Amino acid sequence: VQLVESGGGSVQAGGSLRLSCVFSGNVFNTMAWFRQAPGKEREGVATWHAGTTRYADSVKGRFTISRDAEKKTLSLQMDGLEPEDTAVYYCAATRRPGRSLVEANYDYWGQGTQVTVS
């Protein structure tokens, strides 16, 4: 299983970015985006399970997670970006059911993509 993120970059506050995660192997029913800012622990941002979604309070209303099973892609549309959103963003997946935002509940991880908001 491989998860490969792309789409990170630098943007001004108020701007938008769209992250993508292409995965190999069988389609996962539970996938998520996490992020880790410098000096902080990795935190769950958004999760997708069987067509339902869940968001961290800090991104609710600004970020949208989606999955395309045919293209084997998980996406994160990020609008209204704030400097506090600066972090390395990771794609994660598990075969367990649920919409957990807890890092320990995910078994497969991408290498991360940097998002910088100034």
C-alpha positions in Angstrom: 0.0 0.0 0.0 1.3 3.4 -0.9 -0.2 6.9 -0.2 1.3 9.8 -2.1 0.3 13.4 -1.3 0.6 16.4 -3.6 -0.7 19.9 -3.9 1.0 21.7 -1.0 2.7 25.0 -1.4 2.8 28.6 -0.1 -0.2 30.9 -0.1 -1.3 34.1 1.4 -3.9 34.3 4.2 -7.4 33.9 2.8 -6.2 31.9 -0.2 -7.0 28.3 -1.2 -5.1 25.1 -1.9 -6.3 21.6 -2.9 -4.3 18.6 -1.6 -4.5 15.2 -3.3 -3.6 11.8 -2.1 -3.3 8.9 -4.6 -3.3 5.5 -3.0 -2.5 2.0 -4.3 -4.1 -1.3 -3.4 -7.7 -1.9 -2.5 -10.0 1.1 -1.9 -10.1 2.2 1.7 -13.4 2.9 3.4 -11.8 5.1 6.0 -9.3 7.8 5.1 -8.2 11.0 6.7 -6.0 14.1 6.6 -3.8 14.9 9.5 -1.3 17.8 10.0 1.7 18.6 12.1 2.9 22.1 12.8 6.4 22.8 14.0 6.8 21.9 17.6 3.3 20.4 17.9 1.8 17.0 17.8 0.1 15.6 14.7 -3.6 16.3 14.8 -6.6 15.1 12.8 -8.1 17.5 10.4 -10.8 15.7 8.5 -11.9 12.1 8.0 -14.0 10.3 5.3 -15.8 7.0 6.0 -18.3 5.4 3.6 -19.5 8.7 2.3 -19.7 10.5 5.6 -17.3 13.2 6.9 -16.0 14.7 10.1 -13.9 17.8 10.7 -11.8 19.2 13.4 -13.5 22.4 14.9 -10.5 24.5 13.7 -11.2 23.8 10.0 -15.0 23.3 10.0 -16.6 25.4 7.3 -13.3 26.0 5.5 -12.0 22.6 4.5 -13.8 19.9 2.5 -12.6 16.3 2.3 -13.7 14.0 -0.6 -12.8 10.7 -2.0 -12.9 9.4 -5.6 -12.8 5.6 -5.6 -12.4 5.3 -9.4 -9.3 7.5 -9.3 -8.2 6.2 -6.0 -7.8 9.7 -4.7 -8.5 11.4 -1.4 -8.7 15.2 -1.7 -8.7 18.1 0.8 -10.0 21.4 -0.5 -8.8 24.2 1.8 -10.4 27.6 1.6 -9.9 30.7 3.8 -6.5 29.6 4.8 -5.0 31.1 7.9 -1.4 31.3 9.1 -2.4 28.8 11.8 -3.0 26.2 9.1 0.7 26.1 8.3 1.9 22.5 8.7 2.9 19.3 7.0 -0.2 17.6 5.9 -0.5 13.8 5.8 -2.9 11.4 4.2 -3.8 8.4 6.2 -5.9 5.3 5.8 -7.2 2.2 7.6 -9.5 -0.7 7.0 -11.2 -0.2 10.3 -14.7 1.5 10.2 -15.4 4.8 11.7 -14.4 8.5 11.5 -11.7 8.7 14.0 -9.4 11.8 14.1 -7.0 9.8 16.3 -3.6 9.1 14.8 -3.2 5.7 16.4 -6.3 4.4 14.6 -4.6 4.7 11.2 -2.3 2.1 9.7 -1.1 3.6 6.4 0.5 7.0 6.0 1.9 9.2 3.2 5.1 11.1 3.3 3.5 14.5 3.8 3.2 17.7 1.9 4.1 21.2 3.2 1.5 23.9 3.4 2.7 27.4 4.3 0.3 30.3 4.9 1.6 33.8 5.3 
